[in-house]
Amino acid sequence: MGTDTEKASLILSLRQQGIVDLRVLGALESIPRERFVPPALAHKAFEDTALPIAGGQTISQPFIVAYMTQALDVGPRHKVLEIGTGSGYQAGVLARLCRRVYTVERRRALLRQAERLLTEIHIHNVVTRLGDGTKGWPEQAPFDRIMVTAAAPKVPQALIDQLAEGGIMVLPVGPQHGDQEIWRVRREGAEALYEKLLPVRFVPLVEGILRDD
């Protein structure tokens, strides 16, 4: 089956699963997922499944990418923070939808690979940082939207503090070996409002930086 046919089949499947935001579907359709997975797994790039990447990490299944992106409700003028660059695929999807993405990754090797891939597909509104994602990117705060692509045992207060008034954060919450759920957090004044959305399974959000992995 050709890549175009596979991609069209995936987009149809996402629509059938409740992804109705046409901007989100268009963003996923425009990003060549096969470039962000190991070459040996390129033939599986348009299957709706998570795939392993370097460093014991994963690239999320397309439905989860689409679901979290749709829940984030990204606008074209938004400034977005992503925690956990990973392969760079989610950053690429977000970049199609907003003014600028600031993305933080703790593994140097993954970050460099993601930077290269995003440049190769001509995405130039992503700013990267090697850093501890649990601390966010305070120098660039506040952010209209924050997406976290690794599971935190609880919502990091540092990230709530970096949300703009009325801002939204979407993240998986739960223990590494227990039940996890996608939460949507809205900042309303001094309060944070929490909404649980969907059971999931993500790699854990880990403190610190790995410079030479």
Disulfide bonds with the S-S distance in Angstrom:
none
